[in-house]
Amino acid sequence: MINKKILEVCLSPDLGGLELYMARCSNELSKNFDVSCLVSSNSKLKDFITNVKKYELKRKSSFSISASLRLAKIIDKEEIDIVHLHWTKDIPIVVLAKKFSKRKPKIVQTRHMTMTRFKDDFYHNFLYKNIDTIICVTKAVQKQMQRFIPEKVRPKTELLYLGANEAETLREEEIKSFKENLKVDDSFMISLIGRINEFKGQHLLIEAMKILKEKNLNIKSFIIGHAMSEEYLDKLKEKVKDYNLQNEVKFIGFTKEPHKFMQASDTVLMTSKNETFGLVTIEAMKSRTAVIGANSGGVLEIIDDEKTGLLFESGNYEDLALKIEKLYDDSGLKEELARNGQEKANECFDNKKQFEKLNELFKTI
């Protein structure tokens, strides 16, 4: 057991891949370190953290002095050595807390989001010179950090892909029963899993389904996830109604059992405009399900087109429809992509292997 004390921080009110990864970090790192965590008081995230002491903080903005002072007190009380943050909007609070605290802990950020512009101003110089290490979830993100953060204040960067757990493998009769409950019957089944907002591109699936229905293809699709924008969700539902797709497109909402949809599906989609990584994609690959993703962002480091999945032109629903139809027509290709995808995910994106690397990294910080 290493006595180093780590505080995991994520004050995001949402519940998606970034937030759930923080929960996994809290649980996994606690096996080797003394770990505490800090979450937003209005977040459901605390329900996923099981093995560590939990603190809650009401976060009004990224520049809350009161929140920073509260965090500083937690740092000093718990004698924290490292603050590990995940949500970019938490950087100001964490940096100010470091300044206010007596401990002056090291700050490590796992960078889940892209960076698109140069950060050479007083404000960003102040923030980044107080961060010790940035863990980048893709090579593309690491290159952005090296490009856009001035060398004089740039933290050390490390590449560490996210990993996926081994999901409980469903028996054939369990999958059959699950699909019967969904009324899939003998239809080709598509799942799109993730937060429902425009960036994630759920509208592309609906437009593609319109094209596929016009070709009389027997396909049913499921949009699974928490709605970040009720307005966007209403627009999606209205579009489904306008296109008469009520029998072909179903909205499921948030589920704690996405692996059931992954294993039951013929293909799982990643339609985001420019996804930084794509945890759902590797989870589907580990489930031995064929994947289709947009040809942008971190997906390009996960899917090798025509080998471990299919890529479609980002934002182009007509191309997405063509790629879905390709798998619909060629079950042999679908099985080959699923098999190859599983092999790559197990080799490069295994949760146990990636957390072993993260543990070793924290020992050196």
C-alpha positions in Angstrom: 0.0 0.0 0.0 1.3 3.4 -1.0 0.5 6.1 1.7 0.3 8.9 -0.9 -3.1 10.6 -0.6 -5.1 11.5 -3.7 -8.2 13.6 -4.0 -10.4 12.8 -7.0 -12.3 15.9 -8.1 -15.2 16.2 -10.6 -17.9 18.9 -9.9 -19.7 18.3 -13.2 -23.5 18.0 -12.7 -23.7 15.6 -15.6 -23.4 11.8 -15.7 -21.5 10.6 -18.8 -18.2 9.0 -19.7 -16.1 11.7 -18.1 -17.9 11.6 -14.8 -18.1 7.8 -14.7 -14.4 7.5 -15.4 -13.7 9.7 -12.3 -15.8 7.2 -10.3 -13.8 4.4 -11.7 -10.5 6.2 -10.8 -11.7 6.7 -7.2 -12.6 3.0 -6.8 -9.5 1.6 -8.7 -6.8 3.9 -7.2 -8.1 3.2 -3.7 -6.6 -0.3 -4.0 -3.1 1.2 -3.9 -3.5 4.8 -2.5 -5.4 6.6 0.2 -8.2 8.2 -1.9 -10.9 10.7 -1.2 -13.2 12.3 -3.7 -15.1 15.5 -4.2 -18.3 15.7 -6.3 -21.0 18.3 -6.9 -23.8 18.3 -4.4 -26.4 18.0 -7.2 -24.6 15.2 -9.0 -25.6 11.5 -9.2 -21.9 10.6 -9.5 -21.6 9.9 -5.8 -23.8 6.8 -6.2 -21.1 5.2 -8.4 -18.3 5.7 -5.9 -18.3 2.9 -3.4 -14.9 2.5 -1.6 -13.8 6.0 -0.6 -14.6 8.9 1.5 -16.9 11.4 -0.3 -17.2 15.1 0.0 -19.8 17.3 -1.7 -19.5 20.8 -2.8 -22.0 23.3 -4.2 -20.5 24.8 -7.3 -21.9 28.1 -8.6 -19.3 28.9 -11.2 -15.8 28.1 -12.3 -14.5 31.1 -10.4 -16.1 30.5 -7.0 -13.8 31.8 -4.2 -16.0 30.1 -1.6 -15.8 26.8 -3.4 -12.0 27.1 -3.6 -11.7 27.9 0.1 -13.9 24.9 0.9 -11.7 22.7 -1.3 -8.6 24.0 0.3 -9.9 23.0 3.8 -10.6 19.5 2.5 -7.0 19.3 1.1 -5.5 20.4 4.4 -7.8 18.2 6.5 -7.1 15.1 4.5 -3.4 16.0 4.0 -3.8 15.5 0.2 -0.6 15.0 -1.9 -2.3 15.0 -5.3 -5.5 16.5 -6.6 -6.7 14.6 -9.7 -9.3 16.5 -11.7 -11.2 15.6 -14.8 -13.6 18.4 -15.8 -11.8 21.3 -17.5 -14.2 23.8 -15.9 -12.9 22.7 -12.5 -9.3 24.0 -13.2 -9.8 27.5 -11.7 -11.3 26.2 -8.5 -8.6 23.6 -8.0 -5.7 25.9 -8.8 -7.1 28.6 -6.4 -7.6 25.9 -3.7 -3.9 24.9 -4.1 -3.0 28.5 -3.6 -5.2 28.8 -0.5 -4.1 25.5 1.0 -1.2 24.9 3.3 -0.4 21.6 1.6 0.2 22.9 -1.9 -0.6 19.6 -3.5 0.4 18.6 -7.0 -2.4 18.9 -9.6 -2.9 16.2 -12.2 -5.6 16.7 -14.8 -6.9 13.9 -17.0 -7.8 15.8 -20.2 -10.9 14.4 -21.8 -11.7 17.4 -24.0 -10.0 18.9 -27.0 -8.1 22.2 -27.1 -8.6 24.4 -30.2 -6.7 27.6 -29.6 -3.4 29.0 -28.2 -3.5 29.8 -24.5 -0.8 32.5 -24.1 -2.5 35.0 -21.8 -2.0 35.9 -18.2 -5.1 33.9 -17.0 -4.1 30.7 -18.7 -0.4 31.1 -17.9 -1.4 31.3 -14.2 -3.6 28.2 -14.4 -1.3 25.9 -16.3 1.9 26.8 -14.5 0.1 25.5 -11.3 -0.7 22.1 -13.0 2.0 19.5 -12.7 0.8 16.8 -15.2 -1.8 16.5 -17.9 -2.8 13.0 -18.7 -4.1 13.0 -22.3 -6.7 10.4 -23.4 -5.5 10.3 -27.0 -2.4 11.2 -29.0 -4.4 14.0 -30.7 -5.2 15.6 -27.3 -1.5 15.3 -26.3 -0.4 17.1 -29.6 -3.0 19.8 -28.9 -1.6 20.4 -25.4 1.9 20.6 -26.8 0.8 23.0 -29.5 -1.5 25.4 -27.7 0.0 25.7 -24.2 3.2 27.8 -24.1 6.3 25.8 -23.3 7.2 28.1 -20.4 4.1 27.1 -18.5 3.2 23.7 -20.1 2.7 20.9 -17.6 4.3 17.5 -18.3 2.0 15.5 -20.6 1.4 11.7 -20.5 -0.6 9.6 -22.9 -3.0 7.1 -21.3 -6.0 5.7 -23.2 -9.2 5.1 -21.3 -10.1 1.5 -20.7 -13.3 -0.5 -20.7 -14.3 -3.2 -18.2 -15.2 -6.7 -19.1 -18.9 -6.7 -19.3 -21.0 -9.7 -18.1 -21.5 -11.8 -21.1 -25.2 -12.5 -21.7 -26.3 -16.0 -22.7 -28.1 -16.4 -26.1 -31.4 -16.9 -24.3 -30.9 -13.8 -22.3 -30.2 -11.7 -25.4 -33.2 -13.2 -27.1 -35.4 -12.4 -24.1 -34.0 -8.8 -24.0 -34.7 -8.3 -27.7 -38.2 -9.7 -27.2 -38.9 -7.1 -24.5 -37.7 -4.4 -26.8 -39.9 -5.8 -29.6 -36.9 -6.1 -32.0 -38.1 -9.4 -33.4 -35.8 -10.3 -36.3 -34.9 -6.7 -37.2 -31.3 -5.5 -37.6 -30.7 -3.7 -34.3 -28.7 -0.4 -33.9 -27.8 1.3 -30.6 -26.6 4.8 -30.1 -25.5 5.3 -26.5 -24.5 8.6 -24.9 -25.7 11.9 -23.6 -28.4 13.3 -25.8 -27.3 16.7 -27.1 -26.6 18.0 -30.6 -22.8 17.5 -30.4 -23.4 13.8 -30.0 -25.3 13.7 -33.3 -28.4 11.7 -32.6 -30.2 13.6 -35.4 -27.8 11.9 -37.9 -29.2 8.5 -37.0 -32.8 9.7 -37.4 -32.0 11.1 -40.9 -30.2 7.9 -41.8 -33.1 5.8 -40.6 -35.4 7.8 -42.9 -33.3 6.8 -45.9 -33.1 3.2 -44.7 -36.8 2.9 -44.2 -37.4 4.2 -47.7 -35.3 1.2 -48.9 -37.6 -1.1 -47.0 -34.8 -2.4 -44.8 -35.9 -4.2 -41.6 -34.0 -2.1 -39.0 -34.8 -0.8 -35.5 -32.6 1.7 -33.7 -32.4 2.7 -30.0 -31.2 6.1 -28.7 -30.0 5.5 -25.1 -28.9 8.2 -22.7 -29.7 11.1 -20.5 -31.1 14.3 -22.3 -28.7 17.2 -21.7 -31.1 19.4 -23.7 -34.8 18.8 -23.4 -35.3 21.2 -26.4 -33.0 19.0 -28.5 -34.7 15.8 -27.4 -38.1 17.3 -28.3 -36.8 18.2 -31.8 -35.6 14.6 -32.2 -38.9 13.2 -31.2 -40.7 15.6 -33.5 -38.5 14.6 -36.4 -39.2 10.9 -35.7 -42.9 11.7 -35.8 -42.6 13.7 -39.0 -40.7 10.9 -40.7 -43.2 8.3 -39.4 -40.4 6.4 -37.7 -42.1 5.7 -34.4 -41.8 2.0 -34.9 -38.2 2.2 -36.0 -36.6 4.6 -33.6 -37.0 4.3 -29.8 -35.8 6.6 -27.0 -34.7 4.6 -23.9 -33.3 7.3 -21.6 -30.5 6.6 -19.2 -29.6 3.0 -18.3 -27.2 1.4 -15.9 -27.0 -1.6 -18.2 -25.7 -0.3 -21.6 -23.9 -3.6 -22.1 -27.2 -5.4 -22.7 -27.9 -3.0 -25.6 -24.3 -3.4 -26.9 -24.5 -7.2 -26.9 -27.9 -7.4 -28.4 -27.2 -5.0 -31.2 -25.9 -5.7 -34.7 -24.0 -2.5 -34.6 -23.2 0.4 -32.1 -22.8 3.9 -33.4 -20.6 6.8 -32.5 -22.0 9.8 -34.3 -20.4 12.7 -32.4 -19.1 15.5 -34.5 -15.6 15.3 -33.0 -15.5 12.9 -30.1 -12.3 13.3 -28.0 -12.1 9.5 -27.3 -15.3 7.4 -27.4 -15.5 5.1 -24.4 -18.8 3.6 -25.6 -17.1 2.6 -28.8 -14.4 0.5 -27.0 -17.0 -1.0 -24.7 -19.0 -2.1 -27.7 -15.9 -3.5 -29.3 -15.1 -5.5 -26.1 -18.6 -6.8 -26.3 -17.8 -8.2 -29.8 -20.2 -5.9 -31.6 -19.4 -4.2 -34.8 -19.0 -0.4 -34.5 -19.5 2.5 -36.9 -18.0 5.9 -36.0 -17.5 9.4 -37.4 -14.1 9.8 -39.0 -12.9 12.5 -36.7 -11.3 13.0 -33.2 -10.2 10.2 -31.0 -12.4 7.7 -32.9 -9.6 7.6 -35.6 -7.3 6.1 -32.9 -9.8 3.4 -32.1 -11.4 2.3 -35.4 -9.3 1.1 -38.3 -11.7 1.5 -41.2 -12.8 -1.8 -42.7 -10.7 -3.7 -40.2 -12.0 -3.1 -36.6 -15.1 -1.1 -37.6 -16.4 1.3 -40.2 -15.9 5.0 -40.4 -18.4 7.4 -42.0 -17.9 11.0 -43.0 -18.5 13.1 -39.9 -21.8 14.9 -40.1 -22.9 13.1 -43.2 -26.1 11.1 -42.5 -26.2 9.8 -46.1 -22.8 8.2 -45.7 -23.9 6.9 -42.2 -26.9 5.2 -43.9 -24.6 3.6 -46.5 -22.3 2.2 -43.8 -25.3 0.8 -41.8 -26.6 -0.8 -45.0 -23.2 -2.3 -45.7 -23.4 -4.2 -42.4 -27.1 -5.0 -42.9 -26.2 -6.7 -46.3 -23.0 -8.4 -45.2 -23.2 -10.5 -42.0 -19.8 -12.0 -42.8 -18.2 -8.5 -42.7 -20.1 -7.6 -39.6 -18.8 -10.7 -37.7 -15.2 -10.0 -39.0 -15.3 -6.4 -37.8 -16.7 -7.5 -34.4 -14.0 -10.1 -33.9 -11.2 -7.8 -34.9 -12.6 -5.0 -32.9 -12.7 -7.1 -29.8 -9.1 -8.2 -30.3 -7.9 -4.6 -30.6 -10.0 -3.4 -27.6 -8.6 -6.2 -25.4 -5.1 -5.4 -26.4 -5.1 -1.5 -26.4 -8.1 -0.4 -24.3 -8.5 -2.9 -21.5 -9.5 -1.3 -18.2 -7.2 -3.4 -16.0 -4.2 -2.7 -18.1 -4.8 1.0 -18.3 -5.4 1.4 -14.6 -2.2 -0.5 -13.9 -0.4 2.2 -16.0 -2.3 4.9 -14.1 -1.2 3.4 -10.8 2.4 3.4 -11.9 2.2 7.0 -13.1 0.8 8.2 -9.7 3.6 6.5 -7.9 6.1 8.7 -9.8 4.3 12.0 -9.3 
